Amino acid sequence: MAEEHIWIVEDEPKIAHLLRDYLAQAGYRVTCMDRGDRAMEEFRKGVPALIILDLMLPGADGLEVCREIRKTSNVPVIMVTARVEDVDRLIGLEVGADDYVCKPFNPREVVARVRAVLRRARPQEPPRRIHAGPFALDEDTHRVTVSDKDLDLTPNEFALLKTLIAHPNRVFQRQELLDRVQGYTYEGYDRTIDTHVKNLRKKIASYLGDREVIRTVYGVGYTFSLRQE
């Protein structure tokens, strides 16, 4: 397999070079950029396998870059932020980031997250199609349709919907969904999964209107159900 191309969009040279060295050692081809507007310009020319995107950038901040990318692509994005407030993390996820890491971080952890996110975007299991009511999900192509119309999802949203649809009416705790969606034991902000569910519900609602299929079980987590109540 050819080397997967990772972009690091980070304006602090020491951090960018540290991540570049660790990712290159792990077998990835790496390009570093120090401006958000340059990243958006380069994205129009070609799409990498994954983007590590700093939140605070000159030219255009990480949120603006992520919003622009999500208009045309579901390429995996890992947001990097020096901010620790929960609202900043949630905003990053709401605009379409697949994961986030907070500075200071262990570069080995970032490499582990890159591998996990890429695994979700490139499933290793045998292809399988899952049908549930108007939903059809193809693990091989990462395609989801609702009533034969394409539902455009990020890798995290695809993994979340796949987990729920494959086990209809089962109630999943938030932490269990986080572990399955992130691809590793996740010790982070548990409202992360609430943000992914919110984004997924919004996309599904454009096809099903007010019909709710991902339901909240208060105090526990979420379940997928086609039953009408």
Solvent accessible surface area in square Angstrom, and as a share of the most:
residue,aa,sasa,rsa
1,M,193,0.86
2,A,88,0.68
3,E,105,0.47
4,E,39,0.17
5,H,38,0.17
6,I,0,0.00
7,W,14,0.05
8,I,0,0.00
9,V,0,0.00
10,E,7,0.03
11,D,56,0.29
12,E,79,0.36
13,P,87,0.55
14,K,176,0.75
15,I,34,0.17
16,A,4,0.03
17,H,83,0.37
18,L,77,0.39
19,L,1,0.01
20,R,93,0.34
21,D,76,0.40
22,Y,58,0.22
23,L,0,0.00
24,A,55,0.42
25,Q,157,0.70
26,A,32,0.25
27,G,40,0.39
28,Y,25,0.10
29,R,123,0.45
30,V,30,0.17
31,T,41,0.24
32,C,40,0.24
33,M,6,0.03
34,D,76,0.39
35,R,102,0.37
36,G,0,0.00
37,D,54,0.28
38,R,99,0.36
39,A,2,0.02
40,M,22,0.10
41,E,90,0.41
42,E,46,0.20
43,F,21,0.09
44,R,172,0.63
45,K,143,0.60
46,G,36,0.34
47,V,89,0.51
48,P,9,0.06
49,A,29,0.23
50,L,0,0.00
51,I,1,0.01
52,I,2,0.01
53,L,0,0.00
54,D,6,0.03
55,L,6,0.03
56,M,101,0.45
57,L,20,0.10
58,P,52,0.33
59,G,50,0.48
60,A,6,0.05
61,D,58,0.30
62,G,0,0.00
63,L,26,0.13
64,E,84,0.38
65,V,1,0.00
66,C,0,0.00
67,R,122,0.44
68,E,61,0.27
69,I,3,0.01
70,R,43,0.16
71,K,149,0.63
72,T,114,0.67
73,S,23,0.15
74,N,43,0.22
75,V,10,0.06
76,P,9,0.05
77,V,0,0.00
78,I,0,0.00
79,M,5,0.02
80,V,2,0.01
81,T,3,0.02
82,A,65,0.51
83,R,96,0.35
84,V,92,0.53
85,E,97,0.44
86,D,61,0.32
87,V,88,0.51
88,D,22,0.11
89,R,48,0.18
90,L,18,0.09
91,I,59,0.30
92,G,4,0.04
93,L,1,0.01
94,E,72,0.32
95,V,22,0.13
96,G,10,0.09
97,A,3,0.02
98,D,0,0.00
99,D,1,0.01
100,Y,14,0.05
101,V,5,0.03
102,C,32,0.19
103,K,30,0.13
104,P,138,0.87
105,F,37,0.15
106,N,77,0.40
107,P,16,0.10
108,R,162,0.59
109,E,71,0.32
110,V,0,0.00
111,V,10,0.06
112,A,51,0.40
113,R,27,0.10
114,V,0,0.00
115,R,113,0.41
116,A,1,0.01
117,V,0,0.00
118,L,7,0.03
119,R,109,0.40
120,R,25,0.09
121,A,38,0.30
122,R,80,0.29
123,P,46,0.29
124,Q,123,0.55
125,E,115,0.52
126,P,110,0.69
127,P,90,0.57
128,R,126,0.46
129,R,127,0.46
130,I,16,0.08
131,H,124,0.55
132,A,15,0.11
133,G,62,0.60
134,P,34,0.21
135,F,2,0.01
136,A,14,0.11
137,L,0,0.00
138,D,20,0.10
139,E,6,0.03
140,D,91,0.47
141,T,89,0.52
142,H,50,0.23
143,R,125,0.45
144,V,2,0.01
145,T,12,0.07
146,V,0,0.00
147,S,69,0.44
148,D,131,0.68
149,K,131,0.56
150,D,83,0.43
151,L,9,0.04
152,D,98,0.51
153,L,17,0.08
154,T,7,0.04
155,P,9,0.06
156,N,1,0.00
157,E,5,0.02
158,F,8,0.03
159,A,11,0.09
160,L,0,0.00
161,L,0,0.00
162,K,49,0.21
163,T,11,0.06
164,L,0,0.00
165,I,4,0.02
166,A,34,0.27
167,H,64,0.29
168,P,75,0.47
169,N,74,0.38
170,R,96,0.35
171,V,61,0.35
172,F,0,0.00
173,Q,111,0.49
174,R,59,0.22
175,Q,78,0.34
176,E,52,0.23
177,L,0,0.00
178,L,0,0.00
179,D,46,0.24
180,R,108,0.39
181,V,0,0.00
182,Q,0,0.00
183,G,32,0.31
184,Y,51,0.19
185,T,105,0.61
186,Y,4,0.02
187,E,162,0.72
188,G,39,0.37
189,Y,37,0.14
190,D,72,0.38
191,R,125,0.46
192,T,2,0.01
193,I,0,0.00
194,D,36,0.18
195,T,6,0.04
196,H,4,0.02
197,V,1,0.00
198,K,101,0.43
199,N,16,0.08
200,L,0,0.00
201,R,71,0.26
202,K,131,0.56
203,K,62,0.26
204,I,5,0.03
205,A,46,0.36
206,S,91,0.59
207,Y,79,0.30
208,L,33,0.16
209,G,41,0.40
210,D,151,0.78
211,R,86,0.31
212,E,90,0.40
213,V,3,0.02
214,I,0,0.00
215,R,36,0.13
216,T,37,0.21
217,V,46,0.26
218,Y,191,0.73
219,G,82,0.79
220,V,61,0.35
221,G,0,0.00
222,Y,9,0.04
223,T,14,0.08
224,F,1,0.00
225,S,3,0.02
226,L,49,0.24
227,R,154,0.56
228,Q,127,0.56
229,E,186,0.83
